[in-house]
């Protein structure tokens, strides 16, 4: 019984020893596991910290990029507005250039018209000068004719007969008017005065009156068969 007990105790001691050993092993294993877990946890925490730091840096970079994008968008909007304003100004400049071309064309046209007007004015001035010269010549001629008439009137002895008044028309000498020598003078304004011989050839062709083209009175001879034509009223004064 003692052997059994001893055997039992031995077995129990062995078992206890084994259990203690196992327990000690488990405890030692658990301690190792806990130490390993702590190290892994520290590593994980460190990794999480690094990840958080990296995430924070990435977030800051993203925020910076977003700010840059916002700034870029604002610049783009500003540049777009400037571009639109530049387009409007370009259109205005184009209109001004078109107006400038039109004005330049008008100026060239006016220059040509001015040159043409100068030529016309020069021609008119030449014509005026020529007309003045002609008028001056006619004045000299009129003065000479008046002088001749004055000299002629000094030699004319008027007959003691009534003047013959003729209205505008044609008259036959010998039938309507006696032949002879007459001084014809206009009544009122000047007029054209003609005398034709029986053959129809003019022997007198003059303009009566004191106008620029008039020659004043005129003395002429007429015979039977002549025709007297006057375009206005005149007086025939018989002279010796």
URLIN-V773952 format. One record per backbone hydrogen bond with DSSP energy under -0.5 kcal/mol. NH is the residue of the N-H (numbers start at 0). CO is the residue of the C=O. E is the energy in kcal/mol with one decimal. If there is no record, write none. Layout:
BEGIN
nh=NH co=CO e=E
nh=NH co=CO e=E
END
This chain:
BEGIN
nh=4 co=0 e=-3.2
nh=5 co=1 e=-4.4
nh=6 co=2 e=-4.0
nh=7 co=3 e=-3.7
nh=8 co=4 e=-4.1
nh=9 co=5 e=-3.7
nh=10 co=6 e=-3.4
nh=11 co=7 e=-3.9
nh=12 co=8 e=-4.0
nh=13 co=9 e=-3.3
nh=14 co=10 e=-3.5
nh=15 co=11 e=-3.7
nh=16 co=12 e=-3.9
nh=17 co=13 e=-3.5
nh=18 co=14 e=-3.5
nh=19 co=15 e=-3.7
nh=20 co=16 e=-3.2
nh=21 co=17 e=-3.4
nh=22 co=18 e=-3.6
nh=23 co=19 e=-3.5
nh=24 co=20 e=-3.0
nh=25 co=21 e=-3.4
nh=26 co=22 e=-3.3
nh=27 co=23 e=-3.4
nh=28 co=24 e=-3.4
nh=29 co=25 e=-3.6
nh=30 co=26 e=-2.7
nh=31 co=27 e=-2.3
nh=32 co=28 e=-3.1
nh=33 co=29 e=-3.3
nh=34 co=30 e=-2.6
nh=35 co=31 e=-3.2
nh=36 co=32 e=-3.2
nh=37 co=33 e=-2.6
nh=38 co=34 e=-2.3
nh=39 co=35 e=-3.0
nh=40 co=36 e=-3.1
nh=41 co=37 e=-2.8
nh=42 co=38 e=-2.8
nh=43 co=39 e=-3.2
nh=44 co=40 e=-3.3
nh=45 co=41 e=-3.1
nh=46 co=42 e=-3.3
nh=47 co=43 e=-3.4
nh=48 co=44 e=-3.4
nh=49 co=45 e=-3.0
nh=50 co=46 e=-3.2
nh=51 co=47 e=-3.5
nh=52 co=48 e=-3.1
nh=53 co=49 e=-3.4
nh=54 co=50 e=-3.5
nh=55 co=51 e=-3.1
nh=56 co=52 e=-2.9
nh=57 co=53 e=-3.1
nh=58 co=54 e=-3.1
nh=59 co=55 e=-2.9
nh=60 co=56 e=-3.0
nh=61 co=57 e=-3.1
nh=62 co=58 e=-3.0
nh=63 co=59 e=-2.8
nh=64 co=60 e=-2.9
nh=65 co=61 e=-3.0
nh=66 co=62 e=-2.7
nh=67 co=63 e=-2.9
nh=68 co=64 e=-3.0
nh=69 co=65 e=-2.8
nh=70 co=66 e=-2.9
nh=71 co=67 e=-3.2
nh=72 co=68 e=-3.1
nh=73 co=69 e=-2.6
nh=74 co=70 e=-2.8
nh=75 co=71 e=-3.3
nh=76 co=72 e=-2.9
nh=77 co=73 e=-2.7
nh=78 co=74 e=-3.4
nh=79 co=75 e=-2.7
nh=80 co=76 e=-2.4
nh=81 co=77 e=-2.7
nh=82 co=78 e=-2.7
nh=83 co=79 e=-2.5
nh=84 co=80 e=-2.7
nh=85 co=81 e=-2.8
nh=86 co=82 e=-2.4
nh=87 co=83 e=-2.4
nh=88 co=84 e=-2.7
nh=89 co=85 e=-2.7
nh=90 co=86 e=-2.5
nh=91 co=87 e=-2.3
nh=92 co=88 e=-3.0
nh=93 co=89 e=-2.6
nh=94 co=90 e=-2.5
nh=95 co=91 e=-2.6
nh=96 co=92 e=-2.7
nh=97 co=93 e=-2.6
nh=98 co=94 e=-2.9
nh=99 co=95 e=-2.7
nh=100 co=96 e=-2.7
nh=101 co=97 e=-2.5
nh=102 co=98 e=-3.0
nh=103 co=99 e=-3.0
nh=104 co=100 e=-2.6
nh=105 co=101 e=-2.6
nh=106 co=102 e=-2.7
nh=107 co=103 e=-2.6
nh=108 co=104 e=-2.4
nh=109 co=105 e=-2.9
nh=110 co=106 e=-2.7
nh=111 co=107 e=-2.5
nh=112 co=108 e=-2.8
nh=113 co=109 e=-2.9
nh=114 co=110 e=-2.9
nh=115 co=111 e=-2.9
nh=116 co=112 e=-3.2
nh=117 co=113 e=-2.9
nh=118 co=114 e=-2.4
nh=119 co=115 e=-2.7
nh=120 co=116 e=-3.6
nh=121 co=117 e=-3.0
nh=122 co=118 e=-2.6
nh=123 co=119 e=-3.2
nh=124 co=120 e=-3.1
nh=125 co=121 e=-2.4
nh=126 co=122 e=-2.9
nh=127 co=123 e=-3.5
nh=128 co=124 e=-2.8
nh=129 co=125 e=-2.8
nh=130 co=126 e=-3.2
nh=131 co=127 e=-3.1
nh=132 co=128 e=-2.8
nh=133 co=129 e=-2.7
nh=134 co=130 e=-3.4
nh=135 co=131 e=-3.1
nh=136 co=132 e=-2.6
nh=137 co=133 e=-3.1
nh=138 co=134 e=-3.1
nh=139 co=135 e=-2.3
nh=140 co=136 e=-2.6
nh=141 co=137 e=-3.5
nh=142 co=138 e=-2.8
nh=143 co=139 e=-2.3
nh=144 co=140 e=-3.0
nh=145 co=141 e=-3.2
nh=146 co=142 e=-2.3
nh=147 co=143 e=-2.5
nh=148 co=144 e=-3.1
nh=149 co=145 e=-3.1
nh=150 co=146 e=-2.7
nh=151 co=147 e=-2.8
nh=152 co=148 e=-3.6
nh=153 co=149 e=-1.4
nh=154 co=150 e=-0.8
nh=154 co=151 e=-0.8
nh=155 co=151 e=-1.1
nh=157 co=155 e=-0.6
nh=158 co=237 e=-2.0
nh=160 co=158 e=-2.2
nh=163 co=235 e=-3.2
nh=164 co=162 e=-0.6
nh=165 co=233 e=-2.8
nh=168 co=229 e=-2.0
nh=170 co=227 e=-3.1
nh=172 co=170 e=-0.5
nh=172 co=225 e=-3.1
nh=173 co=176 e=-4.5
nh=174 co=171 e=-1.1
nh=175 co=171 e=-3.4
nh=176 co=171 e=-1.5
nh=179 co=221 e=-2.0
nh=181 co=219 e=-2.5
nh=182 co=236 e=-2.4
nh=183 co=181 e=-0.6
nh=183 co=217 e=-3.3
nh=184 co=234 e=-2.0
nh=186 co=232 e=-2.2
nh=187 co=185 e=-0.6
nh=190 co=207 e=-0.5
nh=192 co=205 e=-2.9
nh=193 co=228 e=-3.2
nh=194 co=203 e=-1.9
nh=195 co=226 e=-2.9
nh=196 co=200 e=-2.8
nh=199 co=196 e=-2.7
nh=202 co=194 e=-3.7
nh=203 co=194 e=-1.7
nh=205 co=192 e=-2.4
nh=207 co=190 e=-3.1
nh=207 co=205 e=-0.5
nh=214 co=206 e=-3.0
nh=215 co=208 e=-2.2
nh=217 co=183 e=-2.0
nh=219 co=181 e=-2.4
nh=221 co=179 e=-2.1
nh=224 co=172 e=-2.4
nh=225 co=222 e=-2.1
nh=226 co=195 e=-2.8
nh=227 co=170 e=-3.3
nh=228 co=193 e=-2.6
nh=229 co=168 e=-2.5
nh=230 co=191 e=-2.2
nh=233 co=165 e=-2.8
nh=234 co=184 e=-2.4
nh=235 co=163 e=-3.5
nh=236 co=182 e=-2.7
nh=236 co=234 e=-0.7
nh=237 co=235 e=-0.6
nh=238 co=180 e=-2.2
nh=239 co=156 e=-3.5
END
